[in-house]
Amino acid sequence: MGSRRLVLVVDDEAWVGKIVSAALIDQGFDVETALGGEDGLAAFGRLKPDLVLLDILMPDMDGLTVLRRLRETSAVPIILLTAKGTPGEIAGGLDLGADDYIAKPFHPDEVAARIRAVLRRTPIGPARVVRIADIDIDLGRRTVTRGGTRVALTRTEWLLLQELATHTDRVVLHTQLLGAVWGPQYRSEFNYLRIWVSRLRRKLGVPVGTSGPIRTFQGIGYLLDTRWTPDLDTPEDGQPGSADDLEGEPAVAEDDPPEPLQMGRTKP
């Protein structure tokens, strides 16, 4: 397939897959189709697509259930297809981690344009695994494991970690992180970035009050330290390279509700 991106279309109506496939192939994509939710999950595990087009209303397994299952192990971009989905269903899908949605009936050119827009926010490149102590960050498969156990990240948490892992051992500026994860309109939301970094540290098993592999450079940005080990952890001292969880501020709990997603962007 070379550099062509692979799109998996999951819809219980075969004619939808045929129309979308023809249009996307004509615009330079590779396309595979799956009839229904169960078939879609099996195809996803087999194909490892670059993006999933997922119908919400399917008889065997609804799209939101498929979305939830996919988000347990993957941060692959997902665009929802909806014919009669209520605003609540659409909002629920975005909250679960979908990147965008398209209402039926749609023009094939709109689908291709939405896919290109979402993929522009998902960097492509050689598969690389960043290993830090017992943490493995697989940039190709978009997965994280700790001690061999899969770490479930929300899409926002993954995008934040991905940006840091793409620039390991270098300070990534606050504005760069905010722009890459949430968009340029949020480049001044430093406090929310701090909260999400705290949340990500907890997901990686870092104790409250220590920085773990994500070092803080006060007033500048963050650095993902590939040489970090638990015995070399940085105490909470307020100095450059220290933790962000300052005394008196509650840590972000792992069971906090997932972040709201709107049209592929998460408002921090």
RONU-475753 format. One record per residue: residue in one letter; x, y, z of N, C-alpha, C in turn. Coordinates in steps of 0.1 Angstrom, whole numbers, padded with zeros to 4 digits, always signed. Example, Ala and Ser with C-alpha at 12.3 -4.5 7.8 and 13.67 -1.06 7.14 Angstrom:
% residues 2
A+0132-0057+0078+0123-0045+0078+0132-0033+0078;S+0128-0022+0071+0137-0011+0071+0129+0000+0079;
% end
This chain:
% residues 268
M+0008-0012+0000+0000+0000+0000+0008+0013+0000;G+0021+0011+0002+0030+0023+0002+0026+0033+0012;S+0025+0046+0008+0022+0056+0017+0007+0059+0017;R-0001+0051+0010-0016+0053+0011-0021+0050+0024;R-0031+0058+0029-0037+0055+0042-0048+0046+0041;L-0049+0037+0051-0060+0026+0050-0072+0031+0059;V-0083+0031+0053-0096+0035+0060-0105+0022+0061;L-0109+0020+0073-0119+0009+0075-0133+0015+0077;V-0142+0010+0068-0156+0015+0068-0164+0004+0075;V-0171+0008+0086-0179-0002+0093-0193+0003+0093;D-0201-0004+0085-0215-0001+0083-0223-0013+0079;D-0235-0015+0085-0242-0027+0082-0249-0027+0068;E-0249-0016+0061-0255-0015+0048-0244-0015+0038;A-0243-0026+0030-0232-0028+0020-0231-0017+0010;W-0242-0011+0006-0242-0001-0004-0234+0012+0000;V-0235+0014+0013-0228+0026+0019-0213+0023+0017;G-0208+0011+0021-0194+0008+0020-0189+0009+0005;K-0198+0004-0004-0194+0005-0018-0192+0019-0023;I-0202+0028-0020-0201+0041-0024-0189+0049-0018;V-0187+0047-0005-0176+0054+0001-0163+0048-0004;S-0162+0035-0005-0149+0029-0010-0145+0034-0024;A-0155+0035-0033-0152+0040-0046-0147+0054-0046;A-0153+0062-0038-0149+0076-0037-0135+0078-0031;L-0133+0071-0020-0120+0072-0013-0108+0066-0021;I-0111+0055-0028-0100+0049-0036-0096+0059-0047;D-0107+0065-0053-0104+0075-0063-0096+0087-0058;Q-0096+0090-0045-0089+0101-0040-0076+0096-0032;G-0072+0084-0035-0059+0080-0030-0058+0072-0018;F-0069+0068-0012-0069+0060+0000-0071+0045-0004;D-0066+0036+0005-0070+0022+0005-0081+0020+0014;V-0091+0012+0011-0103+0010+0018-0106-0005+0020;E-0110-0008+0033-0116-0021+0036-0130-0018+0042;T-0139-0028+0040-0152-0026+0046-0156-0037+0055;A-0165-0035+0065-0169-0045+0074-0184-0043+0076;L-0192-0054+0076-0206-0054+0077-0211-0056+0092;G-0212-0045+0099-0216-0046+0113-0205-0045+0123;G-0209-0043+0136-0200-0040+0146-0190-0052+0149;E-0195-0064+0150-0186-0075+0153-0176-0077+0142;D-0181-0076+0130-0172-0078+0118-0161-0066+0118;G-0166-0054+0123-0157-0043+0123-0146-0045+0133;L-0149-0050+0145-0139-0052+0155-0129-0062+0151;A-0134-0073+0144-0124-0083+0139-0115-0078+0128;A-0121-0070+0119-0114-0064+0108-0103-0054+0114;F-0107-0046+0124-0098-0037+0129-0085-0044+0135;G-0088-0055+0143-0076-0062+0148-0067-0068+0138;R-0073-0072+0127-0066-0078+0116-0058-0068+0107;L-0065-0056+0104-0059-0047+0094-0051-0036+0100;K-0054-0032+0113-0047-0020+0119-0048-0008+0110;P-0061-0003+0107-0063+0008+0098-0058+0021+0103;D-0056+0031+0094-0052+0045+0099-0064+0053+0104;L-0076+0049+0100-0088+0056+0104-0100+0047+0102;V-0110+0049+0111-0122+0041+0110-0134+0050+0108;L-0142+0047+0097-0155+0053+0095-0165+0044+0102;L-0173+0049+0112-0181+0040+0120-0195+0044+0120;D-0204+0036+0115-0219+0039+0116-0223+0037+0131;I-0232+0046+0135-0237+0045+0149-0248+0035+0150;L-0258+0035+0140-0269+0026+0141-0267+0013+0133;M-0264+0002+0141-0262-0011+0135-0269-0021+0144;P-0275-0032+0137-0283-0041+0145-0275-0050+0154;D-0264-0055+0150-0257-0065+0159-0250-0059+0170;M-0243-0048+0168-0236-0041+0179-0236-0026+0174;D-0241-0018+0183-0242-0003+0178-0228+0003+0178;G-0227+0014+0171-0215+0020+0169-0208+0026+0181;L-0216+0030+0191-0210+0035+0203-0204+0024+0211;T-0209+0012+0211-0203+0001+0218-0190-0003+0211;V-0190-0003+0197-0178-0005+0190-0167+0005+0193;L-0171+0018+0193-0162+0029+0197-0156+0027+0211;R-0165+0023+0220-0160+0021+0234-0149+0010+0234;R-0152-0001+0227-0143-0012+0227-0130-0008+0220;L-0130-0001+0209-0118+0003+0202-0110+0013+0211;R-0117+0022+0219-0109+0031+0227-0103+0024+0239;E-0106+0012+0242-0100+0005+0253-0085+0002+0250;T-0082+0001+0237-0069-0004+0233-0062+0005+0222;S-0069+0014+0217-0064+0022+0205-0068+0036+0205;A-0060+0045+0200-0063+0059+0198-0065+0062+0183;V-0067+0052+0175-0069+0054+0161-0080+0064+0158;P-0078+0073+0148-0089+0083+0145-0102+0076+0141;I-0113+0081+0146-0126+0075+0143-0136+0086+0140;I-0143+0085+0128-0153+0094+0124-0166+0086+0124;L-0176+0092+0131-0189+0086+0132-0198+0089+0120;L-0206+0079+0115-0216+0081+0105-0229+0080+0111;T-0238+0090+0109-0251+0089+0116-0262+0094+0107;A-0273+0086+0107-0285+0089+0098-0295+0096+0107;K-0299+0089+0118-0309+0094+0127-0304+0096+0141;G-0291+0097+0143-0286+0098+0156-0291+0111+0163;T-0295+0110+0175-0299+0122+0183-0287+0130+0187;P-0289+0143+0190-0277+0151+0195-0271+0144+0207;G-0279+0138+0215-0273+0131+0227-0264+0119+0223;E-0268+0112+0213-0259+0101+0208-0247+0106+0202;I-0248+0116+0194-0236+0122+0188-0226+0128+0198;A-0232+0135+0208-0224+0140+0219-0217+0129+0227;G-0225+0118+0229-0219+0107+0236-0208+0101+0229;G-0209+0100+0215-0198+0094+0207-0186+0103+0208;L-0187+0116+0207-0176+0125+0208-0170+0124+0222;D-0178+0123+0232-0173+0122+0246-0165+0109+0247;L-0169+0098+0240-0162+0086+0241-0148+0086+0234;G-0146+0096+0226-0133+0097+0219-0134+0097+0204;A-0146+0098+0198-0146+0100+0183-0140+0114+0180;D-0134+0114+0168-0128+0126+0163-0136+0136+0155;D-0147+0131+0149-0156+0139+0141-0169+0130+0139;Y-0179+0137+0132-0190+0129+0128-0195+0135+0115;I-0202+0126+0107-0208+0130+0094-0222+0126+0094;A-0231+0134+0090-0245+0131+0090-0249+0125+0076;K-0257+0115+0076-0262+0109+0063-0275+0117+0060;P-0278+0119+0047-0269+0116+0036-0258+0125+0034;F-0247+0120+0029-0235+0129+0027-0230+0127+0013;H-0222+0137+0009-0215+0137-0004-0201+0130-0002;P-0197+0121-0010-0184+0114-0009-0173+0123-0008;D-0173+0135-0014-0162+0144-0013-0161+0150+0001;E-0173+0152+0008-0172+0156+0021-0166+0146+0030;V-0168+0133+0028-0162+0123+0036-0147+0123+0034;A-0143+0124+0022-0128+0125+0019-0122+0137+0026;A-0128+0148+0025-0123+0160+0031-0122+0159+0046;R-0132+0153+0053-0132+0152+0067-0121+0142+0071;I-0119+0131+0063-0108+0122+0066-0095+0128+0065;R-0093+0136+0055-0080+0143+0053-0077+0153+0065;A-0088+0160+0069-0086+0169+0080-0082+0162+0093;V-0089+0151+0096-0086+0143+0108-0072+0137+0108;L-0068+0132+0096-0055+0126+0095-0044+0136+0095;R-0046+0148+0092-0036+0159+0093-0033+0161+0108;R-0042+0158+0117-0039+0159+0131-0033+0147+0137;T-0031+0137+0129-0026+0124+0133-0013+0121+0126;P-0001+0125+0131+0012+0123+0124+0014+0109+0119;I+0020+0108+0107+0024+0095+0102+0039+0095+0101;G+0045+0083+0103+0059+0082+0102+0063+0068+0105;P+0076+0065+0105+0081+0052+0108+0077+0048+0122;A+0072+0035+0124+0068+0030+0137+0079+0031+0146;R+0077+0036+0158+0088+0037+0168+0082+0034+0182;V+0089+0027+0190+0086+0024+0203+0095+0031+0213;V+0090+0040+0221+0098+0047+0231+0097+0039+0244;R+0108+0035+0249+0109+0027+0261+0115+0035+0273;I+0108+0036+0284+0112+0044+0295+0109+0035+0307;A+0120+0030+0313+0118+0020+0324+0109+0009+0320;D+0098+0007+0327+0089-0004+0323+0077+0001+0314;I+0078+0013+0309+0068+0019+0301+0072+0018+0286;D+0063+0013+0278+0065+0012+0263+0054+0021+0256;I+0059+0030+0249+0050+0039+0241+0052+0036+0226;D+0042+0029+0220+0043+0024+0207+0036+0035+0198;L+0044+0043+0191+0038+0054+0183+0032+0049+0170;G+0036+0037+0166+0030+0031+0154+0016+0026+0156;R+0015+0018+0167+0002+0012+0170-0006+0021+0179;R+0000+0032+0184-0007+0041+0193-0012+0034+0206;T-0003+0027+0212-0006+0020+0224+0004+0023+0235;V+0001+0021+0247+0010+0023+0259+0008+0011+0268;T+0020+0005+0272+0019-0005+0282+0029-0002+0293;R+0025-0007+0305+0034-0004+0317+0035-0018+0324;G+0048-0023+0325+0050-0036+0331+0043-0047+0323;G+0041-0045+0310+0035-0054+0301+0020-0054+0301;T+0014-0045+0309-0001-0043+0310-0005-0031+0302;R-0015-0032+0294-0020-0021+0286-0025-0010+0295;V-0021+0003+0291-0026+0015+0298-0037+0021+0290;A-0049+0022+0295-0060+0028+0288-0059+0043+0289;L-0057+0050+0277-0057+0064+0277-0069+0070+0269;T-0073+0082+0273-0083+0089+0265-0076+0094+0253;R-0083+0099+0243-0077+0105+0231-0068+0117+0234;T-0073+0125+0243-0065+0137+0247-0052+0133+0254;E-0053+0123+0263-0041+0119+0270-0031+0113+0260;W-0036+0105+0250-0027+0100+0240-0021+0111+0232;L-0028+0120+0227-0023+0131+0219-0012+0139+0226;L-0014+0141+0239-0004+0148+0247+0008+0140+0248;L+0007+0127+0252+0019+0118+0253+0026+0116+0239;Q+0018+0115+0229+0024+0114+0216+0033+0126+0212;E+0028+0138+0215+0036+0150+0212+0049+0150+0220;L+0048+0146+0233+0060+0145+0241+0070+0134+0236;A+0064+0122+0232+0072+0111+0228+0078+0113+0214;T+0072+0122+0206+0078+0125+0193+0090+0134+0195;H+0092+0141+0206+0103+0150+0209+0110+0146+0222;T+0113+0133+0224+0119+0128+0236+0132+0136+0240;D+0134+0137+0253+0146+0144+0258+0148+0158+0254;R+0137+0164+0249+0138+0178+0246+0126+0185+0252;V+0128+0198+0256+0117+0205+0263+0107+0209+0252;V+0094+0205+0253+0084+0209+0244+0076+0221+0251;L+0075+0232+0244+0069+0244+0249+0055+0242+0252;H+0050+0249+0263+0036+0249+0266+0027+0252+0254;T+0031+0262+0246+0023+0267+0235+0022+0256+0224;Q+0034+0249+0222+0034+0238+0212+0025+0227+0216;L+0025+0223+0229+0016+0212+0233+0002+0216+0232;L-0002+0228+0237-0016+0232+0236-0021+0233+0222;G-0012+0238+0213-0016+0239+0199-0018+0226+0192;A-0009+0216+0195-0009+0203+0189-0021+0195+0194;V-0025+0196+0206-0035+0188+0212-0049+0194+0210;W-0050+0207+0214-0063+0213+0214-0066+0223+0203;G-0055+0228+0197-0057+0238+0186-0051+0252+0190;P-0048+0260+0180-0042+0273+0183-0049+0282+0192;Q-0063+0281+0192-0071+0290+0200-0069+0287+0215;Y-0062+0276+0219-0061+0273+0233-0046+0274+0238;R-0038+0281+0230-0024+0282+0233-0020+0289+0246;S-0030+0295+0252-0027+0303+0265-0033+0296+0277;E-0039+0284+0275-0046+0277+0286-0036+0268+0294;F-0026+0275+0300-0015+0267+0307-0020+0259+0319;N-0030+0264+0326-0034+0257+0338-0041+0244+0334;Y-0049+0244+0323-0055+0232+0319-0045+0222+0314;L-0035+0226+0307-0024+0217+0303-0018+0211+0315;R-0016+0218+0326-0010+0213+0338-0019+0202+0344;I-0032+0204+0343-0041+0194+0348-0040+0181+0340;W-0039+0182+0327-0039+0170+0318-0025+0163+0320;V-0015+0171+0322-0002+0164+0325-0002+0156+0338;S-0009+0162+0348-0011+0155+0360-0019+0142+0358;R-0029+0143+0351-0038+0131+0348-0029+0120+0340;L-0021+0125+0331-0013+0115+0323-0003+0108+0332;R+0003+0116+0341+0013+0110+0351+0006+0099+0359;R-0006+0102+0364-0013+0092+0372-0016+0079+0363;K-0019+0081+0351-0022+0069+0342-0009+0061+0340;L+0003+0068+0341+0015+0061+0339+0021+0055+0352;G+0013+0057+0363+0017+0051+0375+0026+0059+0384;V+0027+0072+0381+0036+0080+0388+0030+0085+0401;P+0036+0083+0413+0030+0088+0425+0028+0103+0426;V+0018+0107+0432+0015+0121+0434+0027+0128+0441;G+0031+0139+0436+0042+0146+0442+0055+0144+0435;T+0056+0135+0425+0068+0133+0418+0065+0134+0403;S+0075+0137+0395+0073+0140+0381+0072+0128+0372;G+0079+0117+0376+0080+0106+0367+0088+0109+0355;P+0085+0103+0344+0093+0106+0332+0090+0119+0325;I+0078+0126+0330+0074+0138+0324+0079+0150+0333;R+0090+0155+0329+0096+0166+0338+0090+0179+0334;T+0088+0187+0345+0083+0201+0343+0095+0211+0343;F+0094+0220+0333+0103+0232+0333+0094+0244+0335;Q+0094+0249+0347+0085+0260+0351+0085+0271+0341;G+0073+0275+0336+0072+0286+0328+0076+0284+0313;I+0081+0271+0310+0086+0269+0297+0078+0257+0290;G+0079+0245+0296+0072+0234+0290+0075+0221+0298;Y+0074+0210+0290+0076+0197+0296+0086+0189+0287;L+0093+0179+0294+0102+0170+0287+0100+0156+0291;L+0099+0147+0281+0098+0133+0283+0112+0127+0284;D+0116+0123+0296+0129+0118+0299+0131+0103+0297;T+0138+0099+0286+0139+0085+0283+0149+0078+0293;R+0157+0086+0300+0166+0080+0310+0161+0079+0324;W+0148+0082+0325+0142+0082+0338+0140+0068+0343;T+0143+0066+0356+0140+0054+0363+0133+0057+0377;P+0125+0049+0383+0118+0052+0395+0127+0057+0406;D+0140+0051+0407+0149+0055+0418+0155+0068+0416;L+0153+0074+0404+0159+0087+0401+0148+0098+0400;D+0136+0094+0405+0124+0103+0403+0127+0117+0410;T+0121+0127+0405+0123+0141+0409+0113+0144+0420;P+0117+0148+0432+0107+0152+0442+0100+0165+0439;E+0090+0167+0446+0081+0179+0444+0088+0191+0451;D+0097+0198+0443+0105+0208+0449+0103+0222+0443;G+0094+0222+0432+0092+0235+0426+0103+0241+0418;Q+0113+0233+0415+0124+0237+0407+0123+0232+0393;P+0130+0238+0383+0129+0233+0369+0132+0218+0369;G+0123+0212+0361+0124+0197+0360+0117+0190+0371;S+0109+0197+0379+0102+0191+0390+0088+0186+0386;A+0081+0181+0396+0067+0177+0394+0058+0189+0393;D+0046+0186+0388+0036+0197+0387+0026+0197+0397;D+0025+0185+0405+0014+0184+0415+0019+0191+0428;L+0016+0204+0428+0021+0212+0439+0012+0209+0452;E+0018+0211+0463+0011+0209+0476-0001+0217+0477;G-0012+0210+0482-0024+0218+0484-0034+0217+0472;E-0029+0211+0460-0038+0210+0449-0041+0195+0447;P-0054+0192+0445-0057+0178+0443-0052+0172+0430;A-0048+0160+0430-0044+0153+0418-0057+0150+0410;V-0055+0148+0397-0066+0145+0389-0069+0130+0390;A-0080+0126+0394-0083+0111+0396-0085+0104+0382;E-0081+0091+0382-0081+0084+0369-0096+0081+0365;D-0105+0082+0375-0119+0079+0371-0127+0091+0368;D-0120+0103+0366-0127+0115+0362-0134+0112+0349;P-0145+0119+0346-0152+0116+0333-0144+0120+0322;P-0145+0114+0310-0137+0117+0299-0139+0131+0294;E-0129+0137+0287-0130+0150+0283-0140+0152+0271;P-0147+0163+0270-0156+0165+0259-0148+0168+0246;L-0152+0161+0235-0146+0163+0222-0156+0170+0213;Q-0151+0179+0205-0159+0186+0196-0152+0188+0183;M-0158+0181+0172-0153+0182+0159-0138+0179+0158;G-0133+0169+0165-0119+0165+0165-0110+0173+0174;R-0116+0182+0182-0107+0190+0191-0113+0188+0205;T-0105+0188+0215-0109+0187+0229-0107+0201+0235;K-0118+0206+0240-0116+0219+0247-0110+0216+0261;P-0098+0222+0263-0091+0219+0276-0098+0225+0288;
% end
